[in-house]
């Protein structure tokens, strides 16, 4: 079953469809510190929707949306590398001031669990996590509008590593969910990041063309 292009006008959600990410559990992301849309490590991106991003909840037309924001993260660093560099399968350690950051949320995060029965019960399919991005963005928008007051974002599995990925929405700003400081923060070309890069390349060896560029 394909993911419908238009979500239902009313989305339902039960307690069994929620995943709680404990505040003690680390989240990781890679973000750019230079370029036209550079952000701080704890800032959501309010510009969107961006064509290549699966769960952008922004309204149309594309532009700055103060009422919608998004941040893509994962529960371990290899998945972050896999997701960020999946297009070219080339880890560029200096482009855009790419930076690896890890943090423990300031509070527990309540996430809509897309690995549960929620997609099917709302007229989609379990394949929503790999559906056409134009369609999944429409679903993200509907979730943001209808359920955004109750959830901090989405919990899903990476189509590359099969491990958890977490998408954060604007409730993490409205009900602050970021600590004052991250537990790890370094540019990708810093020596402290080299072990994470090496591990990512090793773990993703199924991508035969995966490589690292200084």
Buried (B, 14 or more C-beta within 10 A) or exposed (E): EEBBEEBEEEBEBEEEBBBEBEEEBBBBBBBBEEEEEEBEBBEBBBBBBBEEBBBBBBBEEEEEBEEBBBBBBBBBBBBBBBBBBBEEEEBBBEBBBBBBBBBBBBBBBBBBBBBBEBBEBBBBBBEBBBBEBEBBBBBBBBBBBBBBEEBBBBBBBBBBBEBBBBBBBBBBBEEEBBBEEBEBBBBBBEEEBBEBBEBBBEBBEEBEEBEBEE
